[in-house]
Amino acid sequence: MVTGNFKEEVGRGCSGAVYWGILDDKRVVAVKKLNDVTQGEELFVAEVSVIGHINHMNLVRMFGLCSERKHQLIIYEYMENQSLDKFLFNNNTTLQWRQRFKIALGTAKGLAYLHHECLEWIIHCDVKPENILLTRDFDPKIADFGLSKLSKRDGSGFRTSHMRGTMGYMAPEWALHLPITSKVDVYSYGVVLLEIVMGRRVSSWVSDDEEDPVRVRTFTRDMRQVLEGGNELMILGLVDVRLQGQFDYEQLVTVLRVALFCLEEERNKRPSMDEVVNDLISFEERDNYSFNST
């Protein structure tokens, strides 16, 4: 395998940097290299044990691994369009509404597979745009399983002595030291959905590396009032201006409603990812992608 001595970095996750590489059979791959072999041992074992047992079109595929004294490497399929954040938060690039809805639905399907269909249920624990990779055709694939945990099938969750994930995407139960269930991924997905619609970071409730629960509640309360009021102008004001009115209004409202359900403070009120998929898929075939507010 050739990596050019790890010179071409294409991304960075919680457990290490990701580099461009090419296999002997000429396949282009992404190679994750852990930053610290000693500290990264747990993350390496976690990621390999999880990703080695999953197979879904919306989850990144692993081709191989290498663990030796100096390096711990995981070899993945290469994603031509890299990660979702590069399109949402970069003014030089944008996504059409069809692509955004496709990414929202595909990501939901990947999480539903982890939560409900795997032989051992899996909680990702770090769902965010940086961990949603995009193929050439903008099909999403969830990546970076270094923080993932296996979930009990009885849904009781697990307890942990330290928080996992990224500020701005973490469910309240992390800070409250409650048992962690798949509903933490549902919450994170809700944040991602809003960012897909708005084209910007919505985690404005994060400051000094802490989340302000009052600001979170205020943000979601105001969003609910806008949707329940049915004020089209206010709803349209939430949409990424780069779309220039080219989107399906019913899909938009559905995505926003799903996002707010996912962001419920009480986890038992949040939907399962299976329910999210069902809500979104019912609007998948619509083809009205021009909304003119005038």
VENKABEL-V728102 format. One record per run of one state. SS is the DSSP state (~ for helix, > for strand, _ for the rest). FROM is the first residue (numbers start at 1). TO is the last residue. If there is no record, write none. Layout:
BEGIN
SS_FROM_TO + SS_FROM_TO
END
This chain:
BEGIN
__1_1 + >_2_2 + __3_8 + >_9_13 + __14_15 + >_16_22 + __23_27 + >_28_34 + __35_40 + ~_41_51 + __52_58 + >_59_59 + __60_61 + >_62_67 + __68_71 + >_72_77 + __78_82 + >_83_83 + __84_84 + ~_85_88 + __89_96 + ~_97_117 + __118_120 + >_121_123 + __124_128 + ~_129_131 + >_132_134 + __135_139 + >_140_142 + __143_148 + >_149_151 + __152_157 + >_158_158 + __159_171 + ~_172_175 + __176_179 + >_180_180 + __181_182 + ~_183_198 + __199_205 + >_206_207 + __208_209 + >_210_211 + __212_212 + ~_213_229 + __230_231 + ~_232_236 + __237_240 + ~_241_243 + __244_248 + ~_249_262 + __263_266 + ~_267_269 + __270_272 + ~_273_281 + __282_294
END
